[in-house]
Structures are given as C-alpha cells and as structure tokens.
Amino acid sequence: MSRWPRLLVGLQALALVIAVSSATAARSSDASPVAAPAGAISRNVEFVANLPEAASAISINFIGDTMFVSTVKGLLSYDVSDPAHPRLLGGLPYYIWENEDVDVDAKRHLLFVSRDPRGFTSPATTAFPYGAVEVYDVSNPAVFRPVSVTTLPTGHTTTCVAGCRWTWTGGPATSSLDPHNWGFGRPIFALDMRDPAHPKRCPDPIDTGRSDGVTTYAHDVQVDARGIAWVSGDGGVRGYWVTGRHRNPVTGRLQKATGCKPVPYAGGGTTLGRYTTRAGLMHNAWRDVNAKLGGQRGVTLYATEEVTGASSCKGFGRFATYDLRGSFRGEGWRNIAKTHFRLRELDTWTPEKQQGSTGCDSAHYFTDRGDQLLAGAYYTQGTRFLDVSDPRHIRQVGYFRPDDANTWAAYWHRGYVFIADLQRGVDVIRLRGSASPPSSMPALVAPPLPAGRELSKVGVRRDPHWHWMCVVPRNV
C-alpha cells in the first residue's frame, strides 16, 4: 500500500530528529530523588524513583539494562543500570494505540509495536480496516530506526515466539468489512520474522474456536521457559508448542511445530474471562515450569481476568490460579462445543478489602520474580505483591498504591519493579527482603482504561457495546 512507504519516511525523519537531540535529553532528564507519593505503601516496599516524562505509559520491556517504554504518545528508552537514577536515552514521538505488550528481540536488537485498528488514526476510529505490526532497530537505543510495517486484520498485542522467528498478534475486530463474521475479536495472526525487513504472513489464523468452539478474541500471548506459547482471551487460556516434533493430542499424529503451525499442548476453557457471562476476557497468563502442585512441576497456571467498570466488586476482573492436569490430552480443543471443557480453578484474588485498598478494580498484567512471587497491576488499586507458592491460597505480601494510581503493569528487573502507570509515568520500587533472582518471565505490558476514567492529558472515548476493551485516544 502506498501509504506505508510514506509512513516509514515520516518515522525515519522523526528518528533522525531524536538522534540529534538524544544527547541533550540524556543530560537533562536524569531522575532526581523524590518523595514517596501520597497513598498506601506497605512497610516492606521502598519507593525509588518516578519518571513523569513517561506519562501515559502503556508497557515496558528490557534489553539488558536498557528499558523501552511504550506510551500513548510515543516510544522512550532509558539506561536503568542505576535503577534509582534511570537516564533517558532517546525517544520517538508519535501516537500509539495500544501496543499493550511491547516485545523485543534481544539478540537482534529489535523492538515490536502492535497497532490497534481502533486507535491507529487520531482521532481513533473503528472504521479503520486493519491493524499493523511495526519493527524497529534499537541497536543504538537512543534511535528507533524503522525496519518494516506489516498490516494485519487486527492488532493490540504482538509477542515473539520461537526466539522471535515468528510474532503472534492478537486483538479486536477491525471493521464490518471482515468476511469471517468472527464477532468482536480476532484469533492470532502470525508473521514469519526471520527477515524482519520483509515479514511474511502465515497462511492460516491460530487459536481459532477458542471459546467453546467459537472463534473470538485472542488477546495476548506469553511464552514460558519451555517455549510454550500461552494464548489468553475470551473463554480461557491455551498453550502451544511452537518448536520441535510432538504428538498432536487432538489428532494423535506426530507433527513438527512452527510459529505458523503450532501443536496444542495444554490449557482450555475457564469460568472466568467469558464475555457472554462475565463481560470480560482472560487477559494474560504465565506458567512457572518450576512451581510445584501436589509434588508435580509445571502444572500450575497463573492467569488474569480483565473486567472493568463492573457494577459491584464481585464483577471486577480477578487474578486466578489453575491446575493444568486433565488438559494435556487435547481436552481444551477436542469437541469443546459440546464438552464445554473447563480448567480446574484453584484460587482467585482481588484487592477488595485487602490491606492498602480503597475499593475494587480489575486485575491486569503481572510478572513472576522466579520464585512464585508475583508483582501485579490493579489499575486504581496499584501494584500488589502476591505469594503463590501455595496456588490454592494466594497471599498478599506487599503493596504500592499511590492515590493517583492508574497502574497497568509491573515488571521485575534486577531486583527492582518498574511500573507502567498511565497517569504517573514509570515508578521504580523495591520489595525489601532477600536478593531477587532474575525473572524467568518475559516482560509483560498493559490494556484499556477502566470505565469512566479520564486522564488529564489523554482523552478517551468508550464504545457503548465493548466499553471494557475499546477505550481509545482522541485528539491529544
């Protein structure tokens, strides 16, 4: 399409502007010690720094000690080798919606941006017919050099699988022009990224029929330490092999797994996260392969349900733990329109009536420190530290809830937690205690605003039907 070369030229021009000014920005934007914000902070949590220039932060990821922040108004990079004094390296200003789970290829120094069709233009419009995946070369972290732009039938989150040889993109419906009649969401669309300058679209969508046989919203993907790609969305969480040869539990045949043709592994439907009954979806998930349940490793799944704007605390999205046993033989795929297979729920947790809480809000992105200690985001209820070493009894062990919190994601990095907050920018905190091992979890990121929330500098509008996942930027 002729518009994409023009877009790349424009982005390259912006990149050159940033390259010229990055040295000045780096000298002038060192974080200074600041007082802890007003709110509720548990005694074992230390406030370290705040980066207000990253206001409207959506998601974060890391390559070594370089932190990349995706905001509504552009991309930023920081040197965080000294977490108490992050140093701004550079930025690329342009409107992005939503890039909720920014991902990186650390080996090739690439950064991936997922463009949501609901907010690709400014002001945003649901009439825009497609989403897109943008690739940037960040080998010089002060400069975001455009590599390619590829349009897709959707766009909201883009995740590397199989060592970034492929990317998987999930997200919402695009327009009424779509011939598949898939409803409000889309399955996963994969791109072969072995040549990032010329990505190739895989021929068939992935994770179809996910909700009791109906193809619907596949929201996000997380890849565990064994390389299993876990797809969360409307109706549940399902995991796939993307490398190696495996027996397909649905067909019984030995099959080579690739990013274009994955092999089912485990997972399935959930009672939570169903649009038809809970007005929400399963937002993101993670399996710690070393966590034990009943003496068995790798059978516990952690997952977040997102439901915002609920009429009561009971309706807001919850964090949950699941037992994967009973799902390793294709139960989450085989004949699910009739079986309505559900994973066994072990426990759920919300900030309601917890220490440090002022009320209710939905669970959102979380990350695992590597020892069954999670840092999770809960919008107005801030960041919560949860001990899930006993997945049947989730326990809060710390909290950080500024009064002005709009917390979307919290990321462990070298013993600190970096928080993407749409209102505050990036907060840096530390949980006091024993030394933190490096996280085994790829960095996660963040989603739609809770219903009815307005930011001072970021305008939003809500679709009357899909308000919980269609908050989009207007003129900013």
C-alpha positions in Angstrom: 0.0 0.0 0.0 1.3 3.4 -0.9 0.6 4.9 2.5 3.1 2.7 4.2 6.3 3.9 2.5 5.2 7.4 3.3 4.6 6.4 6.9 8.1 4.9 7.1 9.7 8.0 5.6 7.9 10.1 8.2 9.0 7.9 11.1 12.6 7.9 9.8 12.6 11.7 9.8 11.4 11.6 13.4 14.1 9.1 14.3 16.7 11.4 12.8 15.4 14.3 14.9 15.5 12.2 18.0 19.1 11.1 17.2 20.2 14.7 17.0 18.5 15.6 20.3 19.1 12.4 22.4 22.4 13.6 23.9 20.7 16.7 25.2 17.8 14.7 26.5 20.1 12.3 28.3 21.9 15.1 30.0 18.8 16.9 31.2 16.4 14.1 32.2 18.2 12.2 35.0 15.7 11.2 37.6 16.2 13.1 40.9 15.3 11.7 44.3 11.6 12.4 45.0 9.4 11.8 48.0 7.1 8.8 48.0 3.7 9.6 46.6 0.6 10.0 48.8 -1.3 6.8 49.2 -0.7 3.4 50.8 2.7 1.7 50.7 3.5 -1.3 52.8 6.5 -1.1 55.1 8.4 -3.7 53.0 8.1 -1.6 49.8 10.7 1.1 49.1 9.9 3.9 46.6 12.9 4.5 44.5 12.1 6.9 41.6 9.4 8.3 39.3 9.7 9.2 35.6 6.9 11.7 34.9 8.0 12.3 31.3 6.8 8.8 30.6 3.2 9.8 31.5 0.6 7.7 29.5 2.9 4.7 29.9 1.3 1.5 28.5 4.0 -1.1 28.5 7.7 -1.8 29.2 10.4 -4.3 28.1 14.2 -4.6 28.6 17.3 -5.4 26.6 19.9 -5.8 29.2 19.9 -2.6 31.3 18.1 -0.6 28.6 14.4 -0.1 29.3 12.0 0.6 26.5 8.7 2.3 27.4 5.7 2.4 25.0 3.4 5.3 25.8 0.3 6.7 24.1 2.5 9.5 22.7 5.5 7.5 21.6 8.5 5.3 22.5 11.2 6.1 25.1 14.4 4.4 26.0 16.3 4.6 29.3 19.6 3.4 30.8 18.5 1.7 34.1 21.9 0.3 35.1 21.3 2.5 38.2 17.6 1.9 39.0 17.5 4.8 41.4 18.5 7.2 38.6 17.2 6.0 35.2 18.8 8.1 32.4 16.7 9.0 29.3 18.5 8.0 26.1 16.1 8.9 23.4 12.5 8.8 22.1 10.3 8.6 19.1 7.1 10.8 19.5 4.0 9.6 17.7 0.6 8.4 18.7 0.4 4.7 19.5 -2.7 2.7 20.5 -2.3 0.4 22.1 0.9 -1.8 21.9 -0.2 -3.2 25.2 2.5 -5.8 25.4 5.6 -4.4 23.8 8.2 -7.1 22.9 11.8 -7.2 22.0 14.3 -9.4 20.3 17.4 -9.0 22.5 19.7 -10.9 20.1 18.9 -8.8 17.0 18.1 -5.6 19.0 14.6 -5.3 17.5 11.5 -3.8 19.1 8.0 -4.7 18.0 5.0 -2.3 18.1 1.4 -3.5 17.7 -1.0 -1.0 16.3 -4.6 -1.4 17.3 -7.1 -0.8 14.5 -9.4 1.1 16.9 -6.7 3.7 17.5 -4.4 3.7 14.5 -5.5 7.2 13.5 -6.1 10.3 15.6 -8.8 10.7 16.4 -9.3 6.9 16.6 -12.0 5.2 14.5 -13.4 1.7 14.5 -13.9 2.1 10.7 -10.2 1.7 10.1 -9.9 -1.7 8.3 -6.7 -3.2 9.8 -4.1 -3.2 12.4 -0.3 -3.4 11.9 3.0 -4.6 13.3 5.9 -2.2 13.2 9.6 -3.3 13.7 12.3 -1.0 14.9 16.1 -1.5 15.0 17.2 -0.3 18.5 20.9 -1.4 18.3 21.5 2.2 19.1 18.9 2.5 21.9 18.8 6.3 21.5 17.4 5.9 18.0 14.3 4.0 16.9 15.1 3.1 13.3 12.1 1.8 11.3 12.6 -1.6 9.7 9.2 -2.6 8.4 5.4 -2.1 8.8 3.0 -5.0 8.1 -0.8 -4.7 8.1 -2.9 -7.4 9.7 -6.7 -8.0 10.2 -6.1 -7.0 13.9 -3.6 -5.5 16.3 -3.4 -5.0 20.0 -0.6 -7.1 21.3 2.4 -8.6 19.5 4.6 -11.3 21.1 7.8 -13.1 19.9 7.6 -16.9 19.8 10.3 -19.4 19.0 13.1 -16.9 19.7 11.4 -14.2 17.6 11.5 -16.2 14.5 7.8 -15.5 14.4 5.5 -13.0 16.1 1.9 -13.6 17.2 -0.6 -10.7 17.1 -4.0 -10.7 18.8 -6.7 -8.2 19.2 -10.1 -6.8 18.5 -12.4 -6.7 15.4 -11.4 -4.3 12.7 -14.4 -3.4 10.7 -17.6 -4.7 9.2 -15.7 -5.4 6.0 -14.2 -8.6 7.6 -15.7 -11.6 5.7 -15.3 -14.2 8.6 -18.1 -12.9 10.9 -15.9 -13.7 13.9 -17.7 -11.2 16.2 -15.9 -8.7 18.4 -12.4 -10.2 18.4 -9.9 -12.0 16.2 -7.8 -15.1 16.5 -4.0 -15.0 16.5 -2.2 -13.8 13.2 1.4 -14.9 12.9 4.3 -13.3 10.9 7.5 -15.0 9.9 10.1 -12.6 11.2 13.3 -14.4 10.1 13.8 -11.5 7.8 12.4 -8.6 9.8 12.7 -6.2 6.9 10.3 -8.4 4.9 7.9 -10.2 7.3 5.8 -12.9 5.8 2.2 -13.6 6.9 1.4 -17.2 7.9 -1.4 -18.5 5.7 -3.9 -19.5 8.5 -5.0 -17.8 11.7 -4.1 -19.5 15.0 -6.2 -20.4 18.1 -9.5 -20.5 16.3 -12.6 -21.9 18.0 -11.2 -20.9 21.4 -14.5 -20.3 23.3 -16.5 -23.5 23.3 -15.8 -23.8 19.6 -16.4 -20.2 18.6 -13.6 -18.2 17.2 -13.4 -15.0 19.2 -11.0 -12.5 20.9 -7.4 -13.9 21.4 -5.9 -11.1 23.5 -2.3 -11.8 24.4 0.5 -14.4 24.4 3.2 -15.2 27.0 6.0 -17.7 26.3 7.2 -19.8 29.3 10.7 -21.2 29.9 10.0 -24.3 27.9 8.9 -22.2 24.9 5.2 -22.9 25.2 3.1 -20.0 23.9 0.1 -19.4 26.1 -2.8 -17.6 24.4 -5.2 -15.8 26.7 -8.6 -14.4 25.5 -12.3 -14.7 25.6 -13.2 -18.0 27.2 -9.8 -19.3 28.5 -6.1 -19.9 28.1 -4.5 -22.5 25.8 -0.8 -23.3 25.3 1.0 -24.4 22.1 4.3 -25.9 21.1 6.0 -23.7 18.5 9.2 -25.7 18.0 10.2 -29.4 17.9 8.3 -32.5 16.9 5.4 -33.5 19.2 2.4 -35.8 19.1 -0.7 -33.7 18.5 -3.1 -34.7 21.4 -6.1 -33.8 19.2 -5.2 -35.8 16.1 -2.8 -38.3 17.6 -0.3 -37.6 14.8 3.4 -36.7 15.2 3.8 -33.2 13.9 6.5 -30.6 13.5 5.6 -27.4 15.5 6.3 -24.0 14.0 5.2 -20.5 14.6 2.8 -20.9 11.6 1.6 -24.3 12.6 1.8 -24.8 16.3 0.9 -28.0 18.1 -1.6 -28.0 21.0 0.0 -28.5 24.4 -2.4 -27.9 27.4 -5.0 -25.5 28.8 -8.6 -24.8 27.9 -11.7 -23.0 28.9 -12.2 -21.1 32.1 -15.4 -20.0 34.0 -13.8 -16.5 34.4 -13.0 -14.3 31.4 -16.0 -15.1 29.3 -17.6 -12.1 27.5 -21.1 -13.6 27.5 -21.2 -14.3 31.2 -18.6 -12.0 32.8 -18.3 -9.1 30.3 -14.6 -9.7 30.2 -11.8 -12.0 29.0 -8.7 -13.8 30.2 -6.1 -11.1 29.7 -2.7 -12.7 30.2 -1.2 -15.9 31.7 2.0 -17.4 32.9 3.3 -20.9 33.8 6.3 -21.2 36.1 7.8 -24.5 35.0 9.5 -24.9 38.3 6.4 -24.3 40.5 5.0 -27.5 42.2 1.5 -28.6 42.7 1.0 -31.8 44.6 4.7 -32.6 44.1 4.4 -32.2 40.3 6.2 -29.4 38.4 4.8 -27.3 35.6 1.1 -27.9 36.1 0.1 -24.6 37.7 -1.1 -21.8 35.5 -1.4 -18.2 36.7 -3.9 -16.0 34.8 -5.5 -12.6 34.9 -9.1 -11.9 34.1 -9.9 -8.3 32.9 -13.3 -6.9 33.7 -13.5 -3.1 34.2 -16.4 -0.9 35.0 -18.3 -3.6 36.9 -21.4 -2.6 38.9 -20.1 -4.4 42.1 -16.8 -5.6 43.5 -17.9 -9.2 42.6 -17.9 -8.3 38.9 -14.4 -6.9 38.6 -11.6 -9.0 36.9 -9.8 -11.4 39.2 -6.3 -13.0 39.3 -6.6 -16.8 39.4 -4.6 -19.9 39.6 -5.4 -23.1 37.7 -4.5 -26.8 37.7 -3.4 -27.8 34.2 -3.8 -31.5 34.9 -6.6 -33.0 32.9 -5.8 -30.8 29.9 -2.8 -32.4 28.4 -4.7 -34.7 26.1 -6.3 -32.1 24.0 -9.4 -31.6 26.2 -9.2 -27.8 25.5 -9.6 -28.4 21.8 -11.4 -31.6 21.1 -15.2 -31.3 20.6 -15.3 -28.3 23.1 -18.6 -27.0 21.6 -20.2 -30.0 23.2 -18.0 -30.7 26.2 -17.6 -27.1 27.4 -14.3 -28.2 29.0 -13.1 -26.0 31.9 -9.7 -25.9 33.7 -9.9 -26.6 37.5 -9.7 -23.3 39.3 -7.5 -23.4 42.5 -8.0 -19.9 43.9 -8.8 -16.3 42.9 -7.7 -12.9 44.4 -8.8 -9.3 44.2 -7.7 -6.2 46.1 -11.2 -5.9 47.6 -10.9 -5.5 51.4 -7.2 -6.1 51.3 -4.6 -4.1 53.2 -3.8 -0.9 51.2 -7.0 -0.9 49.3 -9.6 1.8 48.8 -12.1 -0.4 46.9 -12.2 -2.6 43.8 -10.6 -2.7 40.4 -9.7 -5.2 37.7 -6.6 -7.3 37.7 -4.2 -6.6 34.9 -0.6 -7.6 33.8 1.7 -9.3 36.3 5.2 -10.7 36.3 6.9 -13.5 38.2 10.1 -12.9 40.1 11.1 -16.5 39.5 10.2 -17.9 43.0 6.4 -17.8 42.9 6.3 -14.1 44.0 4.3 -12.0 41.6 4.0 -8.3 41.0 0.6 -7.5 39.6 -1.2 -4.3 38.4 -4.7 -3.4 39.5 -5.4 0.0 38.0 -6.5 2.4 40.8 -5.5 -0.2 43.4 -1.9 0.0 42.3 0.8 -2.8 42.4 0.3 -5.9 44.6 2.9 -8.5 45.6 1.3 -11.9 45.7 2.9 -15.1 47.1 1.5 -18.0 45.0 3.9 -20.7 46.4 0.7 -22.4 47.5 -1.6 -21.8 44.5 -4.6 -22.9 46.5 -4.1 -20.0 48.9 -3.0 -16.8 47.2 -1.5 -14.4 49.8 -0.7 -10.6 49.5 2.8 -9.8 50.9 3.2 -6.1 49.9 1.5 -3.3 48.1 2.2 0.1 46.5 -0.9 2.2 45.8 -0.5 5.9 45.1 -3.7 7.9 45.4 -3.4 8.9 41.7 -2.6 5.3 40.5 -3.7 4.1 37.1 -1.4 1.0 37.1 -1.3 -1.2 34.0 1.7 -3.4 34.5 4.6 -4.2 36.9 7.9 -5.7 35.8 10.7 -7.3 37.8 14.1 -6.3 36.6 17.3 -7.0 38.6 15.6 -7.0 41.9 13.5 -3.8 41.3 10.0 -3.4 40.0 9.3 -1.0 37.1 5.7 0.1 37.0 3.8 1.4 33.9 1.2 3.8 35.1 -0.9 5.6 32.6 -1.3 8.6 34.9 2.1 8.7 36.8 4.5 7.6 34.1 7.0 5.0 35.3 7.5 4.3 39.0 10.5 2.3 40.3 10.1 0.4 43.6 11.8 -2.3 45.5 10.4 -5.1 47.8 12.7 -5.4 50.7 13.9 -8.8 51.7 16.2 -11.5 50.3 18.0 -10.8 47.0 15.8 -11.2 44.0 16.7 -13.8 41.3 16.3 -12.7 37.7 12.8 -13.2 36.4 12.2 -16.2 34.1 9.2 -14.5 32.6 9.3 -12.3 29.5 8.3 -8.8 30.4 4.6 -8.1 30.1 2.6 -5.0 29.5 -0.8 -3.2 29.6 -4.7 -2.5 28.4 -7.9 -0.5 28.2 -8.8 2.1 30.8 -11.4 1.2 33.4 -14.8 2.5 32.5 -15.4 6.2 33.2 -11.8 7.1 33.9 -10.4 10.3 32.4 -6.8 11.4 32.3 -5.8 15.0 32.4 -3.8 14.8 29.2 -5.2 11.7 27.5 -8.7 11.9 26.2 -10.7 8.7 25.9 -14.0 7.6 24.5 -15.9 4.4 25.1 -17.8 2.3 22.6 -21.3 1.7 24.1 -21.1 -2.0 23.3 -17.5 -3.0 24.0 -16.5 -0.3 26.5 -14.3 -2.5 28.6 -11.8 -3.1 25.8 -12.4 -0.1 23.4 -11.0 2.9 25.2 -9.2 4.8 22.6 -7.3 8.1 22.4 -8.9 11.1 20.9 -7.1 14.3 20.0 -4.1 14.6 22.4 
